[in-house]
Amino acid sequence: MKVDFISKQHWGNYTEQSIAAFENAGLADSIQVLRRKPVKKNPIAYFFSYKLKHILFERKLKLIKGSIPNQTTLHLRNQFDKILQQKKYDYIIISYAYWADLIKDNPNTKGATTIIDTHDLLAAQHQNDVGYDRNVAVGDELRRLSLFDQIWAISSEETYFFRQFFKDKVHYIPIMVKEPRPQTTDENHKKFDLIYVATDNPHNKISAKWFFDEVYPSLAKGLTICVIGTILDHIPKDLSNVTRIPFAEDLSDFYYISKVALCPMLSGTGVKVKVVEAMAHALPIVCTTSGVDGMPDKMNNGCLVSNDAAVFAANIQQLLNDVSLYNEKKKESRDYYEKNFKTQKVYELIDHALNISTHEN
C-alpha cells in the first residue's frame, strides 16, 4: 500500500521541523498540509475572488445553527479536489466528521471506498458549546456519516449507536497502541506511586480540578505522584509530592517506574488513550466510569472504577497496600491490552474492513 497523508494547517500544530520528522519516519509516502483559507494579500481582491464564492459554497452545504462545527471551507475543498484529480485512490479515509463535506457530491471520489474514522461522537463532545442544539447536532452528524461507504468507530458504545442507523456500514476499529519497548528498570523499585498523563483540554481541566480538590486531600501524605503534560498549568503548584514533567519524549520511561495510573475523567467521549497506554505497560488503573467508556468489557480490565471521590481515593490506597490485589489487576490490565488493543489485533480488524485477506508486517 501507498499512503498519502493530508491535514489542515494549525490542526496539528505543524512546523517545518515536525513535518520533516513525519516525512523521515516513513509513515506516509507523501505529506501535505493545506491552508483553511487562501492568503489575504489584498482585502478587496480577497473578498471578490474568494469570500463571495465561499458564502455561496456554505449556502450549498446548508449549514445549520446549533450543530457541531463544520471545518470544510471552499479553499480546502478546492485543494482536496485537486489532489483527487491528480491521483486515483482505492480508499479515502477522513478522520472526524468536521471534514465530511469534503466528499459531499464529489465526483472525484468515484471508484474509491470512502471511510469516516469517527474518533468520537462529536454531538456529545460539543454539547457545552454556546448555541448548541442536541437535536440539530445529532441529526447533522448522522447526515455527515451517511455520506461514506464505511463508518469506523473506536468505542463499543459508539459502534452500537451508529449501527442503529447504518447497520453493516459500521466497523469497530478500536484504538491501537504499539507494544512498549522492554522494561529495563527494576520491577520492585518504583519511583512513583501514581502517574497521571493528560493534556489541557476542557474535559481534563475539569477532571484534574476534581481530583486535586476532592480526592488528593484523602490520600496518604507520603505518596509520590508524577504528572505529565500540559495539564500541569491547571493543577496546584505548591504540592511537594508531585513531580512535574511538561513533556516526555517516551512515556515508557515514566510508566515503568510508576505503580498505578490515574484517569479521573468526568466527561468526554470515545476511549481514553492514556488508559490503554497504561494497560500496555501492565499498570493497574484507578479511574471514573468515563475512564472505561468505549471498552468492550467494563470488568476484568485492570481498572478500579468509581465516581465517588472518597471511594476513588480508597481504591488508590487499596491497590498500593494490597500486593495480591495489585498483582491481580496488573495482570488483568496487560491481558486486556493483548486481547483488544495490541497493534496486530487491530490490524486484523482493519484488514477485514478493507477486504484484505492477509496482512504483511
TORKOL-4160 file (C-alpha; in steps of 0.2 Angstrom, whole numbers, padded with zeros to 4 digits, m for minus):
361
<pt num="1" X="0000" Y="0000" Z="0000"/>
<pt num="2" X="0005" Y="0018" Z="m0003"/>
<pt num="3" X="m0002" Y="0031" Z="0009"/>
<pt num="4" X="m0004" Y="0050" Z="0006"/>
<pt num="5" X="m0007" Y="0060" Z="0022"/>
<pt num="6" X="m0016" Y="0076" Z="0021"/>
<pt num="7" X="m0020" Y="0088" Z="0035"/>
<pt num="8" X="m0025" Y="0106" Z="0039"/>
<pt num="9" X="m0013" Y="0119" Z="0044"/>
<pt num="10" X="m0015" Y="0123" Z="0063"/>
<pt num="11" X="m0025" Y="0107" Z="0066"/>
<pt num="12" X="m0009" Y="0098" Z="0072"/>
<pt num="13" X="0002" Y="0112" Z="0077"/>
<pt num="14" X="0013" Y="0108" Z="0062"/>
<pt num="15" X="0030" Y="0116" Z="0060"/>
<pt num="16" X="0043" Y="0113" Z="0047"/>
<pt num="17" X="0053" Y="0103" Z="0059"/>
<pt num="18" X="0038" Y="0092" Z="0064"/>
<pt num="19" X="0033" Y="0089" Z="0045"/>
<pt num="20" X="0051" Y="0084" Z="0041"/>
<pt num="21" X="0051" Y="0072" Z="0056"/>
<pt num="22" X="0034" Y="0065" Z="0050"/>
<pt num="23" X="0042" Y="0063" Z="0032"/>
<pt num="24" X="0058" Y="0055" Z="0039"/>
<pt num="25" X="0048" Y="0042" Z="0049"/>
<pt num="26" X="0041" Y="0034" Z="0033"/>
<pt num="27" X="0023" Y="0033" Z="0040"/>
<pt num="28" X="0017" Y="0040" Z="0023"/>
<pt num="29" X="0023" Y="0042" Z="0005"/>
<pt num="30" X="0018" Y="0060" Z="0004"/>
<pt num="31" X="0013" Y="0073" Z="0017"/>
<pt num="32" X="0003" Y="0089" Z="0013"/>
<pt num="33" X="m0003" Y="0102" Z="0025"/>
<pt num="34" X="m0017" Y="0113" Z="0017"/>
<pt num="35" X="m0022" Y="0130" Z="0022"/>
<pt num="36" X="m0040" Y="0133" Z="0028"/>
<pt num="37" X="m0041" Y="0149" Z="0018"/>
<pt num="38" X="m0031" Y="0157" Z="0004"/>
<pt num="39" X="m0018" Y="0171" Z="0009"/>
<pt num="40" X="m0027" Y="0188" Z="0010"/>
<pt num="41" X="m0014" Y="0200" Z="0002"/>
<pt num="42" X="m0027" Y="0212" Z="m0004"/>
<pt num="43" X="m0044" Y="0213" Z="0006"/>
<pt num="44" X="m0054" Y="0219" Z="m0009"/>
<pt num="45" X="m0047" Y="0206" Z="m0021"/>
<pt num="46" X="m0049" Y="0193" Z="m0007"/>
<pt num="47" X="m0067" Y="0197" Z="m0005"/>
<pt num="48" X="m0072" Y="0196" Z="m0023"/>
<pt num="49" X="m0061" Y="0181" Z="m0028"/>
<pt num="50" X="m0064" Y="0170" Z="m0013"/>
<pt num="51" X="m0076" Y="0177" Z="0001"/>
<pt num="52" X="m0091" Y="0178" Z="m0010"/>
<pt num="53" X="m0088" Y="0161" Z="m0018"/>
<pt num="54" X="m0086" Y="0154" Z="0000"/>
<pt num="55" X="m0103" Y="0161" Z="0006"/>
<pt num="56" X="m0111" Y="0153" Z="m0009"/>
<pt num="57" X="m0102" Y="0137" Z="m0005"/>
<pt num="58" X="m0108" Y="0137" Z="0013"/>
<pt num="59" X="m0126" Y="0140" Z="0007"/>
<pt num="60" X="m0125" Y="0125" Z="m0004"/>
<pt num="61" X="m0119" Y="0114" Z="0011"/>
<pt num="62" X="m0134" Y="0121" Z="0021"/>
<pt num="63" X="m0125" Y="0124" Z="0037"/>
<pt num="64" X="m0137" Y="0123" Z="0052"/>
<pt num="65" X="m0136" Y="0133" Z="0068"/>
<pt num="66" X="m0133" Y="0124" Z="0084"/>
<pt num="67" X="m0124" Y="0109" Z="0075"/>
<pt num="68" X="m0106" Y="0103" Z="0078"/>
<pt num="69" X="m0093" Y="0113" Z="0069"/>
<pt num="70" X="m0090" Y="0111" Z="0050"/>
<pt num="71" X="m0072" Y="0114" Z="0045"/>
<pt num="72" X="m0075" Y="0111" Z="0027"/>
<pt num="73" X="m0071" Y="0128" Z="0018"/>
<pt num="74" X="m0071" Y="0131" Z="m0001"/>
<pt num="75" X="m0052" Y="0133" Z="m0001"/>
<pt num="76" X="m0050" Y="0116" Z="0007"/>
<pt num="77" X="m0062" Y="0108" Z="m0004"/>
<pt num="78" X="m0053" Y="0115" Z="m0020"/>
<pt num="79" X="m0036" Y="0109" Z="m0014"/>
<pt num="80" X="m0044" Y="0092" Z="m0009"/>
<pt num="81" X="m0052" Y="0090" Z="m0026"/>
<pt num="82" X="m0036" Y="0095" Z="m0035"/>
<pt num="83" X="m0027" Y="0081" Z="m0026"/>
<pt num="84" X="m0040" Y="0068" Z="m0030"/>
<pt num="85" X="m0039" Y="0074" Z="m0049"/>
<pt num="86" X="m0021" Y="0070" Z="m0049"/>
<pt num="87" X="m0021" Y="0053" Z="m0042"/>
<pt num="88" X="m0034" Y="0039" Z="m0041"/>
<pt num="89" X="m0036" Y="0032" Z="m0023"/>
<pt num="90" X="m0043" Y="0015" Z="m0018"/>
<pt num="91" X="m0048" Y="0021" Z="m0001"/>
<pt num="92" X="m0051" Y="0039" Z="0006"/>
<pt num="93" X="m0051" Y="0039" Z="0025"/>
<pt num="94" X="m0057" Y="0056" Z="0033"/>
<pt num="95" X="m0054" Y="0057" Z="0052"/>
<pt num="96" X="m0068" Y="0067" Z="0061"/>
<pt num="97" X="m0084" Y="0072" Z="0054"/>
<pt num="98" X="m0079" Y="0090" Z="0054"/>
<pt num="99" X="m0072" Y="0087" Z="0036"/>
<pt num="100" X="m0086" Y="0075" Z="0030"/>
<pt num="101" X="m0092" Y="0088" Z="0017"/>
<pt num="102" X="m0076" Y="0086" Z="0008"/>
<pt num="103" X="m0083" Y="0071" Z="m0001"/>
<pt num="104" X="m0101" Y="0078" Z="m0002"/>
<pt num="105" X="m0107" Y="0077" Z="m0020"/>
<pt num="106" X="m0089" Y="0075" Z="m0025"/>
<pt num="107" X="m0087" Y="0066" Z="m0042"/>
<pt num="108" X="m0068" Y="0064" Z="m0039"/>
<pt num="109" X="m0071" Y="0051" Z="m0026"/>
<pt num="110" X="m0078" Y="0039" Z="m0039"/>
<pt num="111" X="m0070" Y="0021" Z="m0038"/>
<pt num="112" X="m0064" Y="0024" Z="m0020"/>
<pt num="113" X="m0071" Y="0017" Z="m0004"/>
<pt num="114" X="m0074" Y="0032" Z="0007"/>
<pt num="115" X="m0072" Y="0029" Z="0026"/>
<pt num="116" X="m0076" Y="0041" Z="0040"/>
<pt num="117" X="m0065" Y="0037" Z="0055"/>
<pt num="118" X="m0076" Y="0045" Z="0068"/>
<pt num="119" X="m0065" Y="0045" Z="0084"/>
<pt num="120" X="m0079" Y="0052" Z="0094"/>
<pt num="121" X="m0097" Y="0056" Z="0095"/>
<pt num="122" X="m0095" Y="0074" Z="0091"/>
<pt num="123" X="m0113" Y="0079" Z="0096"/>
<pt num="124" X="m0108" Y="0074" Z="0113"/>
<pt num="125" X="m0091" Y="0082" Z="0113"/>
<pt num="126" X="m0098" Y="0099" Z="0109"/>
<pt num="127" X="m0114" Y="0099" Z="0120"/>
<pt num="128" X="m0107" Y="0113" Z="0130"/>
<pt num="129" X="m0104" Y="0125" Z="0116"/>
<pt num="130" X="m0113" Y="0141" Z="0115"/>
<pt num="131" X="m0129" Y="0140" Z="0105"/>
<pt num="132" X="m0128" Y="0121" Z="0104"/>
<pt num="133" X="m0144" Y="0111" Z="0100"/>
<pt num="134" X="m0143" Y="0092" Z="0103"/>
<pt num="135" X="m0157" Y="0088" Z="0091"/>
<pt num="136" X="m0149" Y="0098" Z="0077"/>
<pt num="137" X="m0131" Y="0092" Z="0081"/>
<pt num="138" X="m0135" Y="0073" Z="0082"/>
<pt num="139" X="m0145" Y="0074" Z="0066"/>
<pt num="140" X="m0132" Y="0083" Z="0056"/>
<pt num="141" X="m0118" Y="0072" Z="0062"/>
<pt num="142" X="m0128" Y="0057" Z="0056"/>
<pt num="143" X="m0131" Y="0066" Z="0039"/>
<pt num="144" X="m0112" Y="0068" Z="0038"/>
<pt num="145" X="m0108" Y="0050" Z="0042"/>
<pt num="146" X="m0121" Y="0044" Z="0029"/>
<pt num="147" X="m0110" Y="0051" Z="0015"/>
<pt num="148" X="m0097" Y="0037" Z="0017"/>
<pt num="149" X="m0096" Y="0019" Z="0012"/>
<pt num="150" X="m0089" Y="0014" Z="0029"/>
<pt num="151" X="m0090" Y="0021" Z="0047"/>
<pt num="152" X="m0076" Y="0017" Z="0059"/>
<pt num="153" X="m0079" Y="0019" Z="0077"/>
<pt num="154" X="m0066" Y="0017" Z="0091"/>
<pt num="155" X="m0078" Y="0013" Z="0106"/>
<pt num="156" X="m0090" Y="m0001" Z="0109"/>
<pt num="157" X="m0104" Y="0012" Z="0114"/>
<pt num="158" X="m0102" Y="0022" Z="0098"/>
<pt num="159" X="m0101" Y="0007" Z="0087"/>
<pt num="160" X="m0118" Y="0001" Z="0094"/>
<pt num="161" X="m0126" Y="0018" Z="0092"/>
<pt num="162" X="m0121" Y="0021" Z="0074"/>
<pt num="163" X="m0126" Y="0003" Z="0070"/>
<pt num="164" X="m0144" Y="0008" Z="0074"/>
<pt num="165" X="m0144" Y="0019" Z="0059"/>
<pt num="166" X="m0131" Y="0012" Z="0047"/>
<pt num="167" X="m0130" Y="m0007" Z="0051"/>
<pt num="168" X="m0117" Y="m0016" Z="0041"/>
<pt num="169" X="m0108" Y="0001" Z="0036"/>
<pt num="170" X="m0101" Y="0002" Z="0054"/>
<pt num="171" X="m0085" Y="m0006" Z="0059"/>
<pt num="172" X="m0077" Y="m0007" Z="0076"/>
<pt num="173" X="m0059" Y="m0002" Z="0074"/>
<pt num="174" X="m0053" Y="0002" Z="0092"/>
<pt num="175" X="m0038" Y="0012" Z="0096"/>
<pt num="176" X="m0021" Y="0003" Z="0094"/>
<pt num="177" X="m0006" Y="0006" Z="0105"/>
<pt num="178" X="0011" Y="0000" Z="0099"/>
<pt num="179" X="0020" Y="m0013" Z="0110"/>
<pt num="180" X="0031" Y="m0003" Z="0123"/>
<pt num="181" X="0049" Y="m0006" Z="0122"/>
<pt num="182" X="0055" Y="m0019" Z="0135"/>
<pt num="183" X="0057" Y="m0013" Z="0153"/>
<pt num="184" X="0074" Y="m0010" Z="0159"/>
<pt num="185" X="0071" Y="m0004" Z="0177"/>
<pt num="186" X="0069" Y="m0015" Z="0192"/>
<pt num="187" X="0051" Y="m0020" Z="0194"/>
<pt num="188" X="0052" Y="m0020" Z="0213"/>
<pt num="189" X="0059" Y="m0002" Z="0214"/>
<pt num="190" X="0046" Y="0011" Z="0208"/>
<pt num="191" X="0050" Y="0029" Z="0209"/>
<pt num="192" X="0031" Y="0035" Z="0209"/>
<pt num="193" X="0016" Y="0028" Z="0217"/>
<pt num="194" X="0004" Y="0037" Z="0204"/>
<pt num="195" X="0006" Y="0043" Z="0187"/>
<pt num="196" X="m0006" Y="0055" Z="0178"/>
<pt num="197" X="m0004" Y="0059" Z="0160"/>
<pt num="198" X="m0016" Y="0072" Z="0152"/>
<pt num="199" X="m0017" Y="0087" Z="0140"/>
<pt num="200" X="m0026" Y="0103" Z="0145"/>
<pt num="201" X="m0042" Y="0100" Z="0135"/>
<pt num="202" X="m0058" Y="0106" Z="0144"/>
<pt num="203" X="m0063" Y="0089" Z="0150"/>
<pt num="204" X="m0046" Y="0086" Z="0158"/>
<pt num="205" X="m0046" Y="0103" Z="0166"/>
<pt num="206" X="m0062" Y="0099" Z="0175"/>
<pt num="207" X="m0056" Y="0082" Z="0179"/>
<pt num="208" X="m0039" Y="0087" Z="0186"/>
<pt num="209" X="m0048" Y="0100" Z="0197"/>
<pt num="210" X="m0060" Y="0087" Z="0204"/>
<pt num="211" X="m0045" Y="0075" Z="0208"/>
<pt num="212" X="m0034" Y="0088" Z="0217"/>
<pt num="213" X="m0049" Y="0096" Z="0226"/>
<pt num="214" X="m0059" Y="0081" Z="0231"/>
<pt num="215" X="m0048" Y="0066" Z="0230"/>
<pt num="216" X="m0030" Y="0072" Z="0234"/>
<pt num="217" X="m0033" Y="0078" Z="0252"/>
<pt num="218" X="m0039" Y="0060" Z="0256"/>
<pt num="219" X="m0023" Y="0052" Z="0250"/>
<pt num="220" X="m0008" Y="0047" Z="0262"/>
<pt num="221" X="0003" Y="0062" Z="0263"/>
<pt num="222" X="0019" Y="0052" Z="0258"/>
<pt num="223" X="0013" Y="0046" Z="0241"/>
<pt num="224" X="0023" Y="0051" Z="0226"/>
<pt num="225" X="0014" Y="0057" Z="0211"/>
<pt num="226" X="0021" Y="0060" Z="0193"/>
<pt num="227" X="0010" Y="0072" Z="0182"/>
<pt num="228" X="0015" Y="0073" Z="0164"/>
<pt num="229" X="0008" Y="0085" Z="0150"/>
<pt num="230" X="0000" Y="0102" Z="0148"/>
<pt num="231" X="m0012" Y="0099" Z="0162"/>
<pt num="232" X="0002" Y="0105" Z="0173"/>
<pt num="233" X="m0004" Y="0123" Z="0170"/>
<pt num="234" X="m0020" Y="0119" Z="0179"/>
<pt num="235" X="m0015" Y="0110" Z="0195"/>
<pt num="236" X="m0009" Y="0117" Z="0211"/>
<pt num="237" X="0010" Y="0122" Z="0210"/>
<pt num="238" X="0014" Y="0120" Z="0229"/>
<pt num="239" X="0012" Y="0101" Z="0230"/>
<pt num="240" X="0029" Y="0094" Z="0237"/>
<pt num="241" X="0025" Y="0076" Z="0232"/>
<pt num="242" X="0021" Y="0080" Z="0214"/>
<pt num="243" X="0034" Y="0078" Z="0201"/>
<pt num="244" X="0030" Y="0089" Z="0186"/>
<pt num="245" X="0035" Y="0084" Z="0168"/>
<pt num="246" X="0029" Y="0096" Z="0155"/>
<pt num="247" X="0034" Y="0084" Z="0141"/>
<pt num="248" X="0041" Y="0066" Z="0139"/>
<pt num="249" X="0049" Y="0060" Z="0123"/>
<pt num="250" X="0045" Y="0042" Z="0128"/>
<pt num="251" X="0031" Y="0039" Z="0141"/>
<pt num="252" X="0038" Y="0022" Z="0144"/>
<pt num="253" X="0052" Y="0030" Z="0154"/>
<pt num="254" X="0039" Y="0035" Z="0167"/>
<pt num="255" X="0026" Y="0021" Z="0166"/>
<pt num="256" X="0039" Y="0008" Z="0170"/>
<pt num="257" X="0044" Y="0017" Z="0186"/>
<pt num="258" X="0026" Y="0020" Z="0192"/>
<pt num="259" X="0014" Y="0009" Z="0201"/>
<pt num="260" X="m0003" Y="0015" Z="0197"/>
<pt num="261" X="m0011" Y="0025" Z="0183"/>
<pt num="262" X="m0024" Y="0038" Z="0186"/>
<pt num="263" X="m0039" Y="0043" Z="0175"/>
<pt num="264" X="m0050" Y="0055" Z="0184"/>
<pt num="265" X="m0060" Y="0059" Z="0169"/>
<pt num="266" X="m0078" Y="0066" Z="0172"/>
<pt num="267" X="m0083" Y="0068" Z="0154"/>
<pt num="268" X="m0078" Y="0066" Z="0136"/>
<pt num="269" X="m0082" Y="0053" Z="0123"/>
<pt num="270" X="m0073" Y="0038" Z="0115"/>
<pt num="271" X="m0059" Y="0028" Z="0123"/>
<pt num="272" X="m0046" Y="0036" Z="0134"/>
<pt num="273" X="m0029" Y="0034" Z="0126"/>
<pt num="274" X="m0019" Y="0035" Z="0142"/>
<pt num="275" X="m0029" Y="0021" Z="0150"/>
<pt num="276" X="m0024" Y="0010" Z="0135"/>
<pt num="277" X="m0006" Y="0015" Z="0136"/>
<pt num="278" X="m0006" Y="0011" Z="0155"/>
<pt num="279" X="m0013" Y="m0006" Z="0151"/>
<pt num="280" X="0001" Y="m0009" Z="0138"/>
<pt num="281" X="0013" Y="m0006" Z="0152"/>
<pt num="282" X="0004" Y="m0018" Z="0164"/>
<pt num="283" X="m0001" Y="m0004" Z="0176"/>
<pt num="284" X="m0017" Y="m0006" Z="0186"/>
<pt num="285" X="m0028" Y="0010" Z="0184"/>
<pt num="286" X="m0039" Y="0019" Z="0196"/>
<pt num="287" X="m0052" Y="0029" Z="0186"/>
<pt num="288" X="m0070" Y="0035" Z="0185"/>
<pt num="289" X="m0084" Y="0027" Z="0174"/>
<pt num="290" X="m0078" Y="0038" Z="0160"/>
<pt num="291" X="m0061" Y="0030" Z="0161"/>
<pt num="292" X="m0069" Y="0014" Z="0154"/>
<pt num="293" X="m0080" Y="0022" Z="0142"/>
<pt num="294" X="m0079" Y="0013" Z="0125"/>
<pt num="295" X="m0071" Y="m0003" Z="0132"/>
<pt num="296" X="m0078" Y="m0019" Z="0125"/>
<pt num="297" X="m0078" Y="m0026" Z="0143"/>
<pt num="298" X="m0081" Y="m0015" Z="0158"/>
<pt num="299" X="m0075" Y="m0029" Z="0170"/>
<pt num="300" X="m0059" Y="m0038" Z="0172"/>
<pt num="301" X="m0048" Y="m0025" Z="0163"/>
<pt num="302" X="m0036" Y="m0020" Z="0177"/>
<pt num="303" X="m0047" Y="m0004" Z="0182"/>
<pt num="304" X="m0054" Y="0000" Z="0199"/>
<pt num="305" X="m0069" Y="0012" Z="0195"/>
<pt num="306" X="m0078" Y="0025" Z="0205"/>
<pt num="307" X="m0085" Y="0042" Z="0203"/>
<pt num="308" X="m0086" Y="0045" Z="0221"/>
<pt num="309" X="m0070" Y="0055" Z="0227"/>
<pt num="310" X="m0069" Y="0045" Z="0244"/>
<pt num="311" X="m0070" Y="0028" Z="0235"/>
<pt num="312" X="m0058" Y="0034" Z="0221"/>
<pt num="313" X="m0045" Y="0038" Z="0235"/>
<pt num="314" X="m0049" Y="0022" Z="0244"/>
<pt num="315" X="m0046" Y="0012" Z="0228"/>
<pt num="316" X="m0029" Y="0020" Z="0226"/>
<pt num="317" X="m0024" Y="0016" Z="0244"/>
<pt num="318" X="m0030" Y="m0002" Z="0242"/>
<pt num="319" X="m0020" Y="m0005" Z="0226"/>
<pt num="320" X="m0004" Y="0002" Z="0234"/>
<pt num="321" X="m0007" Y="m0008" Z="0251"/>
<pt num="322" X="m0014" Y="m0025" Z="0245"/>
<pt num="323" X="0000" Y="m0034" Z="0235"/>
<pt num="324" X="m0012" Y="m0048" Z="0230"/>
<pt num="325" X="m0025" Y="m0036" Z="0223"/>
<pt num="326" X="m0011" Y="m0026" Z="0214"/>
<pt num="327" X="m0004" Y="m0041" Z="0205"/>
<pt num="328" X="m0021" Y="m0047" Z="0200"/>
<pt num="329" X="m0026" Y="m0030" Z="0192"/>
<pt num="330" X="m0008" Y="m0028" Z="0184"/>
<pt num="331" X="m0011" Y="m0045" Z="0175"/>
<pt num="332" X="m0029" Y="m0041" Z="0170"/>
<pt num="333" X="m0023" Y="m0024" Z="0163"/>
<pt num="334" X="m0009" Y="m0032" Z="0152"/>
<pt num="335" X="m0020" Y="m0046" Z="0147"/>
<pt num="336" X="m0034" Y="m0034" Z="0142"/>
<pt num="337" X="m0022" Y="m0024" Z="0131"/>
<pt num="338" X="m0016" Y="m0040" Z="0122"/>
<pt num="339" X="m0033" Y="m0045" Z="0119"/>
<pt num="340" X="m0041" Y="m0029" Z="0112"/>
<pt num="341" X="m0028" Y="m0015" Z="0108"/>
<pt num="342" X="m0012" Y="m0023" Z="0103"/>
<pt num="343" X="m0007" Y="m0017" Z="0086"/>
<pt num="344" X="m0008" Y="m0034" Z="0077"/>
<pt num="345" X="m0026" Y="m0037" Z="0084"/>
<pt num="346" X="m0032" Y="m0020" Z="0077"/>
<pt num="347" X="m0023" Y="m0024" Z="0060"/>
<pt num="348" X="m0034" Y="m0039" Z="0058"/>
<pt num="349" X="m0050" Y="m0028" Z="0060"/>
<pt num="350" X="m0043" Y="m0015" Z="0048"/>
<pt num="351" X="m0039" Y="m0029" Z="0036"/>
<pt num="352" X="m0056" Y="m0036" Z="0037"/>
<pt num="353" X="m0064" Y="m0019" Z="0034"/>
<pt num="354" X="m0053" Y="m0015" Z="0019"/>
<pt num="355" X="m0056" Y="m0033" Z="0012"/>
<pt num="356" X="m0038" Y="m0038" Z="0014"/>
<pt num="357" X="m0036" Y="m0056" Z="0016"/>
<pt num="358" X="m0018" Y="m0056" Z="0024"/>
<pt num="359" X="m0008" Y="m0043" Z="0032"/>
<pt num="360" X="0011" Y="m0042" Z="0029"/>
<pt num="361" X="0022" Y="m0034" Z="0043"/>
